[in-house]
Amino acid sequence: MEPLNEDLEAMFNFESPNENCRFFIAKENGEIVGFSRVHFYGWNKSAYVISLLVNIGYRRRGINSLLLRVVEDFARENGAHVLMFDTAIDNIPALSLYLKNGIKICGYNEKLYGNAKIALYLAKEL
Ligand SMILES: CC(C)(COP(=O)(O)OP(=O)(O)OC[C@H]1O[C@@H](n2cnc3c(N)ncnc32)[C@H](O)[C@@H]1OP(=O)(O)O)[C@@H](O)C(=O)NCCC(=O)NCCS
């Protein structure tokens, strides 16, 4: 299923309840065309990539690979030992992207999304 084309600017208009939450954005001609939202946890020195999105029309141009590299470098430089992700088992674009970037499947959760889809957990040691 193709996700809707979203108003990415609108997604930043909220107060984050997590002070260790960071957004990484990709811009083209002044417009946000992709972003990643990452939460940082001190107790296990991890960075959890809560969301990754590139706007339709800008995909398959390496934007997310670039964002991922920036997130990874930032996490490493700030003491994270592992980068973590989850995605639906049938999300082929995301899974392909992760596997191509050395991110490995490390578990699953049948209840995470509240629908019939199984969530896969993935991780990369930094
Ligand atoms: C997943 C997503 C973020 C990828 O962003 P992107 O900028 O298009 O990714 P890139 O161009 O950096 O792609 C890197 C690699 O990922 C893989 N990939 C990306 N999109 C793919 C697709 N539709 N089908 C198969 N492989 C794909 C390819 O290996 C690709 O390398 P290649 O183009 O050299 O073959 C984008 O498709 C998206 O926003 N999807 C909707 C939101 C989502 O599912 N987020 C992730 C899970 S929460």
The ligand as an SDF file (V2000), in Angstrom:
LIG
                    3D

 48 50  0  0  0  0  0  0  0  0999 V2000
   11.5800    3.7020    3.1170 C   0  0  0  0  0  0  0  0  0  0  0  0
   11.8590    5.1240    2.5730 C   0  0  0  0  0  0  0  0  0  0  0  0
   12.1090    6.0330    3.7730 C   0  0  0  0  0  0  0  0  0  0  0  0
   13.0990    5.0610    1.6720 C   0  0  0  0  0  0  0  0  0  0  0  0
   13.4970    6.3800    1.3210 O   0  0  0  0  0  0  0  0  0  0  0  0
   14.3290    6.6990   -0.0300 P   0  0  0  0  0  0  0  0  0  0  0  0
   14.8830    8.0700    0.0920 O   0  0  0  0  0  0  0  0  0  0  0  0
   13.4770    6.4050   -1.2040 O   0  0  0  0  0  0  0  0  0  0  0  0
   15.4980    5.6140    0.0590 O   0  0  0  0  0  0  0  0  0  0  0  0
   16.8620    5.6190   -0.7820 P   0  0  0  0  0  0  0  0  0  0  0  0
   16.6660    6.3020   -2.0970 O   0  0  0  0  0  0  0  0  0  0  0  0
   17.9470    6.1350    0.0980 O   0  0  0  0  0  0  0  0  0  0  0  0
   17.0360    4.0660   -1.0630 O   0  0  0  0  0  0  0  0  0  0  0  0
   18.1460    3.3200   -0.6010 C   0  0  0  0  0  0  0  0  0  0  0  0
   17.9490    1.8530   -0.9010 C   0  0  0  0  0  0  0  0  0  0  0  0
   16.8080    1.3370   -0.2130 O   0  0  0  0  0  0  0  0  0  0  0  0
   16.1590    0.3470   -1.0440 C   0  0  0  0  0  0  0  0  0  0  0  0
   14.8190    0.8140   -1.4710 N   0  0  0  0  0  0  0  0  0  0  0  0
   14.3030    2.0520   -1.3080 C   0  0  0  0  0  0  0  0  0  0  0  0
   13.0520    2.1030   -1.8190 N   0  0  0  0  0  0  0  0  0  0  0  0
   12.7870    0.8580   -2.3220 C   0  0  0  0  0  0  0  0  0  0  0  0
   11.6600    0.2870   -2.9720 C   0  0  0  0  0  0  0  0  0  0  0  0
   10.5420    1.0040   -3.2170 N   0  0  0  0  0  0  0  0  0  0  0  0
   11.7230   -1.0120   -3.3270 N   0  0  0  0  0  0  0  0  0  0  0  0
   12.8270   -1.7460   -3.0830 C   0  0  0  0  0  0  0  0  0  0  0  0
   13.9400   -1.2570   -2.4720 N   0  0  0  0  0  0  0  0  0  0  0  0
   13.9150    0.0410   -2.0940 C   0  0  0  0  0  0  0  0  0  0  0  0
   17.0460    0.1780   -2.2590 C   0  0  0  0  0  0  0  0  0  0  0  0
   18.0170   -0.8120   -1.9400 O   0  0  0  0  0  0  0  0  0  0  0  0
   17.6830    1.5470   -2.3640 C   0  0  0  0  0  0  0  0  0  0  0  0
   18.9040    1.5490   -3.0900 O   0  0  0  0  0  0  0  0  0  0  0  0
   18.8670    1.6900   -4.6960 P   0  0  0  0  0  0  0  0  0  0  0  0
   17.9050    2.7860   -5.0390 O   0  0  0  0  0  0  0  0  0  0  0  0
   20.3070    2.0140   -5.0250 O   0  0  0  0  0  0  0  0  0  0  0  0
   18.4260    0.3440   -5.1990 O   0  0  0  0  0  0  0  0  0  0  0  0
   10.6640    5.6680    1.7270 C   0  0  0  0  0  0  0  0  0  0  0  0
   10.2660    4.6840    0.7970 O   0  0  0  0  0  0  0  0  0  0  0  0
    9.4580    6.0690    2.5560 C   0  0  0  0  0  0  0  0  0  0  0  0
    9.3450    7.2140    3.0030 O   0  0  0  0  0  0  0  0  0  0  0  0
    8.5010    5.1310    2.7770 N   0  0  0  0  0  0  0  0  0  0  0  0
    7.3030    5.3990    3.5470 C   0  0  0  0  0  0  0  0  0  0  0  0
    7.5850    5.5180    5.0460 C   0  0  0  0  0  0  0  0  0  0  0  0
    8.2520    4.2740    5.6050 C   0  0  0  0  0  0  0  0  0  0  0  0
    7.8930    3.1500    5.2720 O   0  0  0  0  0  0  0  0  0  0  0  0
    9.2460    4.4950    6.5270 N   0  0  0  0  0  0  0  0  0  0  0  0
   10.0940    3.4480    7.0810 C   0  0  0  0  0  0  0  0  0  0  0  0
    9.4890    2.5870    8.1010 C   0  0  0  0  0  0  0  0  0  0  0  0
    8.7030    3.4430    9.4270 S   0  0  0  0  0  0  0  0  0  0  0  0
  1  2  1  0
  2  3  1  0
  2  4  1  0
  2 36  1  0
  4  5  1  0
  5  6  1  0
  6  7  2  0
  6  8  1  0
  6  9  1  0
  9 10  1  0
 10 11  2  0
 10 12  1  0
 10 13  1  0
 13 14  1  0
 14 15  1  0
 15 16  1  0
 15 30  1  0
 16 17  1  0
 17 18  1  0
 17 28  1  0
 18 19  1  0
 18 27  1  0
 19 20  2  0
 20 21  1  0
 21 22  1  0
 21 27  2  0
 22 23  1  0
 22 24  2  0
 24 25  1  0
 25 26  2  0
 26 27  1  0
 28 29  1  0
 28 30  1  0
 30 31  1  0
 31 32  1  0
 32 33  2  0
 32 34  1  0
 32 35  1  0
 36 37  1  0
 36 38  1  0
 38 39  2  0
 38 40  1  0
 40 41  1  0
 41 42  1  0
 42 43  1  0
 43 44  2  0
 43 45  1  0
 45 46  1  0
 46 47  1  0
 47 48  1  0
M  END
$$$$
